[in-house]
Amino acid sequence: MAETKKAVPSGGAGDRNGGMRIDPALVRELAQMLTDNALSEIEVADGDRRIKVARELFASASAASAPSPAASSAAASLAPQETAGEDISGAMIKSPMVGTAFLSPEPSANPFVQVGDTVKAGDTLLIIEAMKVMNSITAPEGGVIKKIMVSDAQPVEFDQPLVIVG
């Protein structure tokens, strides 16, 4: 996956030419925080000075087809089910936040759900860790797990499809 990072100054006191003086070290530090915390943007304010650093993620064709070298064998065994060309109906549960998806409560435990499992409304499907807080993602309705669309320990973006329950 390739990414583009950009710093967008907004408002603030300007220099002699009417522009804003930007501290490159601060921008680099904010960009590193984006990467370290799997965020898509961050904004800081100091008095009248405001700096917003954002990254746009897009997958290239070669990156999408190549497996990640960082994937562990445990994560590979919990990979999303591939159903090429198959139309799966049901309720699509999407990520309510940016974070890291975990399919089990702890690394050595069984996953919360697997394809084919029957769930009730309110059952935990997975958890998303965001800012060191574990957030349970629950089934909005009962049904059968049709497809799991994320891998264990995979970074997820807001509104990214996670699970289909039908």
C-alpha positions as CSV (number, residue, x, y, z in Angstrom):
1,M,0.0,0.0,0.0
2,A,1.4,3.4,-1.0
3,E,0.6,6.5,0.9
4,T,0.9,10.2,0.4
5,K,1.5,12.5,3.4
6,K,0.8,16.2,3.3
7,A,0.9,19.1,5.7
8,V,-1.8,21.6,5.5
9,P,-1.3,24.9,7.4
10,S,-4.6,26.5,8.4
11,G,-4.9,30.0,9.9
12,G,-2.3,31.3,12.2
13,A,0.2,34.2,12.3
14,G,2.2,34.6,9.2
15,D,5.8,35.5,8.5
16,R,6.9,38.7,6.6
17,N,5.6,37.3,3.3
18,G,2.1,36.6,4.6
19,G,2.7,32.8,4.8
20,M,3.0,30.7,7.9
21,R,6.3,29.5,9.2
22,I,6.2,25.7,9.5
23,D,8.5,23.8,11.8
24,P,9.7,20.8,9.7
25,A,10.7,18.8,12.8
26,L,7.1,19.1,14.1
27,V,5.6,18.0,10.8
28,R,8.0,15.0,10.7
29,E,7.0,14.1,14.3
30,L,3.3,14.4,13.5
31,A,3.8,12.3,10.4
32,Q,5.5,9.6,12.5
33,M,2.6,9.7,15.0
34,L,0.2,9.0,12.0
35,T,2.2,5.9,11.1
36,D,2.8,4.7,14.7
37,N,-0.9,5.0,15.6
38,A,-2.4,4.0,12.2
39,L,-4.2,7.3,11.9
40,S,-5.2,9.0,8.7
41,E,-4.8,12.6,10.0
42,I,-3.8,14.6,13.0
43,E,-4.2,18.3,13.8
44,V,-2.5,20.4,16.5
45,A,-3.0,24.0,17.6
46,D,-0.6,26.2,19.5
47,G,-2.2,29.7,20.0
48,D,-3.0,31.0,16.5
49,R,-0.8,28.4,14.8
50,R,-2.6,25.3,13.5
51,I,-1.0,22.4,11.7
52,K,-2.9,19.5,10.1
53,V,-1.0,16.5,8.7
54,A,-3.0,13.9,6.7
55,R,-2.2,10.9,4.6
56,E,-4.1,9.5,1.7
57,L,-4.0,5.8,1.5
58,F,-4.4,4.0,-1.8
59,A,-3.5,0.5,-2.9
60,S,-1.5,0.0,-6.0
61,A,-2.2,-3.1,-8.1
62,S,1.2,-4.7,-7.2
63,A,0.8,-3.9,-3.5
64,A,-2.7,-5.4,-3.4
65,S,-1.6,-8.7,-4.9
66,A,1.6,-9.2,-3.0
67,P,1.3,-10.7,0.5
68,S,2.6,-8.6,3.4
69,P,6.0,-10.0,4.7
70,A,5.0,-8.9,8.2
71,A,2.0,-11.3,8.3
72,S,2.6,-14.0,10.8
73,S,1.4,-17.6,10.3
74,A,-1.2,-17.1,13.0
75,A,-2.6,-14.1,11.2
76,A,-2.5,-16.0,7.9
77,S,-4.6,-18.8,9.4
78,L,-7.2,-16.2,10.4
79,A,-7.2,-14.4,7.0
80,P,-10.5,-13.2,5.6
81,Q,-12.4,-15.8,3.5
82,E,-11.9,-15.3,-0.2
83,T,-15.1,-15.6,-2.2
84,A,-14.1,-14.3,-5.7
85,G,-17.1,-13.4,-7.8
86,E,-19.6,-14.6,-5.1
87,D,-22.4,-12.2,-4.2
88,I,-22.9,-12.3,-0.4
89,S,-26.1,-10.9,1.0
90,G,-26.6,-9.7,4.6
91,A,-25.8,-6.9,6.9
92,M,-22.4,-5.4,6.3
93,I,-20.8,-4.3,9.6
94,K,-18.4,-1.4,9.0
95,S,-15.7,0.0,11.2
96,P,-16.9,2.9,13.3
97,M,-13.3,4.1,13.8
98,V,-9.6,4.0,12.7
99,G,-7.6,1.4,14.6
100,T,-6.4,-2.2,14.6
101,A,-8.8,-5.1,14.3
102,F,-8.4,-8.1,16.4
103,L,-10.4,-11.3,15.8
104,S,-9.8,-12.8,19.2
105,P,-9.7,-11.4,22.8
106,E,-6.0,-12.3,23.1
107,P,-3.3,-13.7,20.8
108,S,-3.6,-17.4,21.9
109,A,-7.4,-17.4,22.2
110,N,-9.9,-18.7,19.7
111,P,-11.5,-16.0,17.4
112,F,-14.8,-14.4,18.6
113,V,-16.5,-15.7,15.4
114,Q,-15.8,-17.7,12.3
115,V,-17.6,-18.0,9.0
116,G,-20.7,-20.2,9.5
117,D,-21.1,-19.3,13.2
118,T,-24.6,-18.2,14.3
119,V,-24.7,-15.0,16.3
120,K,-27.3,-13.1,18.3
121,A,-27.7,-9.3,18.3
122,G,-25.1,-7.9,20.7
123,D,-22.6,-10.7,20.3
124,T,-19.0,-9.5,20.0
125,L,-17.7,-10.1,16.4
126,L,-14.2,-8.6,16.9
127,I,-12.5,-5.7,18.7
128,I,-10.8,-2.6,17.4
129,E,-7.9,-1.1,19.3
130,A,-7.8,2.6,19.0
131,M,-5.5,4.8,21.1
132,K,-4.9,1.9,23.5
133,V,-8.6,1.4,24.1
134,M,-10.3,-1.9,23.1
135,N,-13.7,-1.3,21.4
136,S,-16.0,-4.3,20.9
137,I,-17.7,-4.5,17.6
138,T,-21.0,-6.3,18.1
139,A,-23.6,-7.8,15.8
140,P,-26.5,-5.4,15.2
141,E,-28.8,-8.3,14.5
142,G,-28.8,-12.1,14.8
143,G,-27.7,-14.3,11.9
144,V,-24.9,-16.3,10.4
145,I,-21.4,-15.0,9.8
146,K,-21.2,-15.0,6.0
147,K,-17.8,-13.4,5.5
148,I,-15.0,-11.9,7.6
149,M,-13.3,-9.2,5.6
150,V,-10.3,-8.3,7.8
151,S,-7.3,-10.3,9.1
152,D,-6.2,-10.4,12.7
153,A,-4.1,-7.4,13.7
154,Q,-5.0,-5.6,10.5
155,P,-5.1,-1.8,10.5
156,V,-8.6,-0.6,9.6
157,E,-10.0,2.8,8.4
158,F,-13.3,4.4,9.3
159,D,-16.2,2.9,7.5
160,Q,-14.2,-0.1,6.2
161,P,-16.2,-3.3,5.8
162,L,-15.4,-5.8,8.5
163,V,-18.0,-8.6,8.6
164,I,-21.1,-9.7,6.7
165,V,-23.9,-11.2,8.9
166,G,-26.9,-12.7,7.1
